[in-house]
Amino acid sequence: MKRIVIFASGSGTNAENIINYFQLNKTAEVTHVLSNNEHAKVFERAERLGIMASLFDKDAFRKDKTVLNFLLQEADFIILAGFLWRIPSEIVKAFPNKIINIHPALLPKYGGKGMYGMNVHKAVKMNNETETGITIHYVNENYDEGAIIFQAKTSVSREDSPEDIANNIHKLEQIHFPKVIESVILQHE
């Protein structure tokens, strides 16, 4: 069974959805959650679901290779579920096409540093977009530039607030992210 390590920086709703999906579907299992934010709600979710979770800092991530060494021992696939730091090139090279991110827009639009969460939804609204969506993509050394695996769209009406857009995006994430992760894992077998 393939082992998944999830990186998350925030509330952890996508992480929880992925954990629940793979607890029912035995293609893979989530073995650990890693976070760079000691206040992230993902810790509470992981504990409730019986998944080990660990906090790490920038040194462990970038300088002393603690995170890389952990991943080499414990992960077959890495999933970014609301994780805000750029992945170091050493980790990208160690896991080619095995690091998957979800972005709350139709890349290449609204991607890059600082484009996450409500920042994206406000930009979509401000630019009067008529549609938006999610992009699930492989991770490379640059923010939101890895090869696209899957996109799903939703319409945006004039009346939609950024919060309405966020709710519609969240629904797409919950429906598609675990299934796309599973399909990528199955392609590697």
C-alpha atoms as one frame of an Amber mdcrd trajectory, in Angstrom:
protein
   0.000   0.000   0.000   1.332   3.426  -0.952   2.032   5.914   1.827   0.812
   9.508   1.627   2.181  12.393   3.657   0.026  15.527   3.604   1.399  19.048
   4.022  -1.115  21.603   5.322  -0.881  25.108   6.773  -4.472  25.842   7.734
  -7.844  24.429   8.677  -7.246  21.027   7.104 -10.620  20.384   5.462  -8.955
  18.977   2.339  -6.557  16.939   4.472  -9.469  15.473   6.429 -11.324  14.649
   3.216  -8.257  12.869   1.808  -7.680  10.936   5.052 -11.322   9.805   5.140
 -11.257   8.810   1.467  -8.212   6.588   1.831  -9.417   5.046   5.080 -12.299
   3.638   3.030 -10.326   3.014  -0.168  -7.247   0.864   0.251  -5.177   2.160
  -2.691  -3.063   4.152  -0.255  -3.017   5.370   3.315  -2.282   8.739   4.841
   0.464   8.041   7.339   1.368  11.545   8.488   0.408  15.210   8.330   3.140
  17.846   8.386   2.520  21.528   9.070   4.557  24.701   9.317   1.858  26.437
  11.399   1.589  25.551  15.080  -1.934  27.026  15.191  -3.232  25.077  12.174
  -6.568  23.356  12.794  -5.254  20.420  10.760  -3.571  19.164  13.973  -6.977
  18.748  15.665  -8.381  16.988  12.610  -5.414  14.608  12.340  -5.601  13.732
  16.043  -9.341  13.060  15.831  -8.745  10.791  12.816  -5.826   8.929  14.418
  -3.162  10.269  12.048   0.261  11.327  13.297   0.967  15.025  12.795   4.184
  17.000  13.214   5.204  20.635  13.200   8.349  21.759  11.405  10.167  25.053
  10.884  12.009  26.629   7.956  15.389  25.205   9.021  14.030  21.640   9.101
  12.421  22.249   5.715  15.238  24.015   3.888  18.604  23.857   5.660  19.146
  20.757   7.725  17.094  18.384   5.519  15.103  16.946   8.450  11.872  17.029
   6.442  13.507  15.548   3.326  15.015  12.697   5.339  11.657  12.006   6.998
   9.896  11.932   3.613  12.474   9.591   2.092  11.718   7.098   4.863   7.969
   7.615   5.259   6.356   8.768   1.981   5.620   7.421  -1.464   3.484  10.458
  -2.390   3.260  13.977  -0.992   0.013  15.927  -1.103  -0.147  19.687  -0.567
  -3.538  20.575   0.886  -3.476  24.277   1.650   0.270  24.394   2.193   1.761
  27.838   1.594   5.540  27.382   1.350   7.398  26.653  -1.875   8.778  23.099
  -1.917  12.609  22.948  -1.900  14.179  21.575  -5.074  15.767  18.662  -3.159
  12.312  17.368  -2.220  10.942  17.934  -5.738  13.863  15.982  -7.213  13.447
  13.140  -4.707   9.733  12.734  -5.579   9.360  13.324  -9.341   5.661  13.476
 -10.296   4.779  12.316  -6.806   4.032  15.699  -5.215   0.517  16.916  -5.931
  -1.014  20.312  -5.136  -4.499  21.727  -5.442  -4.985  25.364  -6.441  -8.298
  27.251  -6.086  -8.312  28.682  -9.630  -7.908  27.615 -13.231  -4.171  27.865
 -13.680  -2.290  29.558 -15.217  -4.686  32.316 -14.111  -4.370  33.504 -10.508
  -1.312  31.462  -9.622   2.016  32.326  -8.058   3.323  33.637  -4.761   0.612
  35.124  -2.573  -2.214  33.679  -4.664  -4.019  31.393  -2.238  -7.391  31.210
  -0.522  -9.428  34.403  -0.427  -6.695  36.302  -2.296  -7.567  34.195  -5.338
 -11.346  34.495  -4.942 -11.170  38.276  -4.497  -9.046  38.563  -7.652 -11.517
  36.406  -9.606 -14.372  38.653  -8.445 -12.473  41.891  -9.063 -11.697  40.819
 -12.640 -15.353  39.953 -13.335 -14.542  36.381 -14.336 -17.527  34.312 -15.479
 -15.928  31.041 -14.455 -13.291  29.763 -12.103 -12.406  26.370 -10.728  -9.720
  24.145  -9.308  -6.444  22.928 -10.719  -4.736  19.806  -9.444  -1.127  19.758
 -10.588   2.284  18.256 -10.019   4.661  20.397  -7.993   7.917  21.734  -9.353
  10.342  24.311  -7.940   8.044  27.259  -8.784   4.678  28.225  -7.324   1.785
  26.780  -9.344   3.815  25.998 -12.471   3.905  22.187 -12.403   2.164  20.129
 -15.080  -1.617  20.189 -14.795  -3.248  16.859 -13.956  -6.914  17.904 -13.734
  -9.169  20.963 -13.784 -12.840  21.402 -12.882 -14.849  24.549 -13.534 -17.701
  26.395 -11.895 -19.529  29.468 -13.110 -19.287  32.833 -11.372 -22.294  35.125
 -11.440 -22.264  38.876 -11.045 -23.962  38.467  -7.661 -21.391  36.029  -6.260
 -19.223  37.377  -3.434 -15.670  36.116  -2.905 -17.128  33.980  -0.082 -19.680
  32.454  -2.497 -16.864  31.694  -4.924 -14.844  30.115  -2.087 -17.784  27.868
  -1.165 -18.190  26.691  -4.758 -14.462  26.008  -5.051 -14.476  24.078  -1.773
 -17.232  21.805  -3.117 -15.126  21.046  -6.206 -12.083  20.330  -4.037 -14.006
  17.908  -1.833 -15.450  16.025  -4.829 -12.349  15.755  -7.004  -9.095  15.956
  -5.015  -9.065  12.463  -3.414 -10.170  10.758  -6.658  -7.475  12.492  -8.695
  -4.835  11.571  -6.101  -5.958   7.955  -6.331  -5.772   7.985 -10.144  -2.209
   9.350 -10.030  -1.170   6.690  -7.518  -2.684   3.943  -9.695  -0.763   5.253
 -12.730   2.497   4.739 -10.834   1.852   1.063 -10.104
